[in-house]
Amino acid sequence: MEVTTMAETTMSMHEAEVSRAVRSLSMVLRATPELQAFLKAAQAIEADTTVQGLLRQIHTHQFALQWSQDNPADHSTALKKLRADLEAQPSVQAYYQAEQAAHELLQAVDALISTTAGVDFAANAKRSCCGG
């Protein structure tokens, strides 16, 4: 027979309350214009055939450099050009802008939580197995 102490019950209730608050914060953050724009920009990059082609070419040259295939100088030159071409793409520029805005929002949220909790929130946050 399992006996649950008052402390264990209180802890379980506290953990449930924290989980609800985390889910609520997550839903609010996902609905912000900054994160919506970031998600939309990420989808646009995934759908942009030019960007995807450039990324495949970059990967091919990186692989060749990693495994010392052919002339490394040729691959390095090609990588520089491909990266410049990639960064010139409107969907990539929009992604970088949306990423910066989302980052600034999340930093502000972190600062607010850290101030309220009295601890550095991001530094003490539990990392998930899937996201870092």
Number of C-alpha atoms within 10 A of each C-alpha: 3 4 6 8 9 9 9 11 11 11 12 12 12 12 12 12 12 12 12 12 12 12 12 12 13 11 11 11 17 14 12 13 14 21 20 15 19 23 16 15 21 19 13 16 19 13 12 15 11 15 21 14 12 16 15 12 16 21 13 14 21 17 13 16 18 10 10 11 11 10 10 16 10 11 20 16 11 16 20 12 13 17 14 11 13 20 14 12 15 13 21 18 15 18 21 16 16 22 19 14 17 21 15 13 17 16 13 12 16 16 16 14 15 16 12 11 10 9 12 15 17 15 10 9 8 9 10 7 6 5 5 6
